[in-house]
């Protein structure tokens, strides 16, 4: 059986910067992963589920206001009520203030910024789709 995948592409704005130099806190990436795992539960079970736990989170590269990212998630295993999911967030573009205040470009090679594994739980009585 093929399990669902989810995908988000967005630009991080000035409102996402938390630290000096426009640095975005890692918590923003976890928020995005939360949206992905909710979508995965909705696609698989017809319910938002409840994010239970992370088994691993790695922050691999910093993100800044103005960066463009792609976030991907997929269910990799399913139990009675649990769904284990893997996530990656990639920087795909960003601002180029060294050129001008409005310069931006997409990267030739995306940069992996975060990798995580987490589990969501959907109680049996909330699972609307047969599996």
C-alpha positions in Angstrom: 0.0 0.0 0.0 1.2 3.5 -0.8 1.0 6.0 2.0 0.2 9.7 1.6 2.7 12.5 1.2 2.3 16.2 1.9 4.1 19.2 0.5 4.4 22.9 1.5 6.3 25.7 -0.3 6.5 29.1 1.3 8.6 32.2 1.8 9.8 33.0 5.3 9.0 36.7 6.0 10.3 39.3 8.4 7.6 38.2 10.9 9.3 34.8 11.1 12.7 36.2 12.1 13.4 35.8 15.8 17.1 36.5 16.2 19.6 39.1 15.1 20.4 39.2 11.4 17.0 37.9 10.4 17.7 34.4 11.7 14.5 32.2 11.9 14.1 30.1 15.0 14.0 26.3 14.5 10.6 26.4 16.1 9.2 27.8 12.8 10.3 24.6 11.0 8.6 22.5 13.7 5.4 24.5 13.2 5.6 23.7 9.5 6.1 20.0 10.2 3.0 20.2 12.5 1.0 21.4 9.5 2.4 18.5 7.4 1.6 15.8 9.9 -1.9 17.2 10.2 -2.4 17.0 6.5 -1.0 13.4 6.4 -3.5 12.3 9.1 -6.3 14.0 7.2 -5.4 12.3 4.0 -5.0 8.8 5.6 -7.7 8.9 8.2 -10.0 11.8 7.6 -9.1 13.3 10.9 -6.5 15.8 12.1 -5.1 13.4 14.7 -2.8 14.5 17.5 0.9 14.9 17.1 2.3 12.6 19.8 6.0 12.8 19.7 9.2 13.4 17.8 11.7 10.5 17.8 14.3 12.7 16.1 14.9 16.3 14.9 18.0 17.6 13.2 18.5 21.3 12.4 21.1 21.2 9.6 21.3 24.7 8.2 20.1 28.1 9.3 17.1 29.8 7.7 16.6 33.6 7.4 13.8 36.0 6.6 13.4 36.0 2.8 14.3 32.4 2.3 12.1 30.2 0.2 11.6 26.7 1.5 9.9 23.4 0.5 8.7 21.1 3.3 7.9 17.5 2.6 6.3 14.8 4.7 5.3 11.2 4.3 3.8 8.4 6.3 6.3 5.6 6.6 4.6 3.1 8.9 1.1 2.6 10.4 0.0 1.0 13.6 -3.6 0.6 15.0 -3.8 4.3 15.9 -0.2 5.6 15.3 1.2 6.9 12.0 5.0 7.4 11.9 6.1 10.1 9.5 9.4 11.4 8.1 9.9 15.1 7.2 12.5 17.2 5.3 12.7 20.9 4.9 14.8 22.3 2.1 16.0 25.9 1.4 15.3 26.4 -2.3 15.9 30.2 -2.6 16.5 33.4 -0.8 17.1 37.1 -0.8 20.3 38.5 -2.2 20.9 41.7 -0.2 24.5 41.7 -1.4 23.2 42.6 -4.8 20.3 45.0 -3.9 17.5 45.3 -1.4 15.1 43.5 -3.7 17.3 40.9 -5.3 16.4 37.2 -4.9 17.1 33.9 -6.6 16.5 30.2 -6.4 19.4 27.9 -5.6 20.9 25.6 -8.2 21.1 23.0 -5.4 18.6 23.0 -2.6 20.0 22.9 1.0 18.5 20.4 3.6 17.8 22.5 6.7 15.8 20.1 8.8 15.1 16.4 9.0 12.7 14.9 11.5 10.7 11.8 12.4 7.4 12.0 14.3 4.3 10.1 15.2 0.7 11.2 15.2 -2.2 9.3 16.7 -5.7 9.0 15.4 -8.1 7.2 17.8 -9.9 4.2 16.2 -13.3 6.0 16.6 -12.0 9.0 14.6 -10.6 7.0 11.7 -13.1 7.6 8.9 -11.4 5.7 6.0 -11.1 1.9 5.8 -7.5 0.6 5.6 
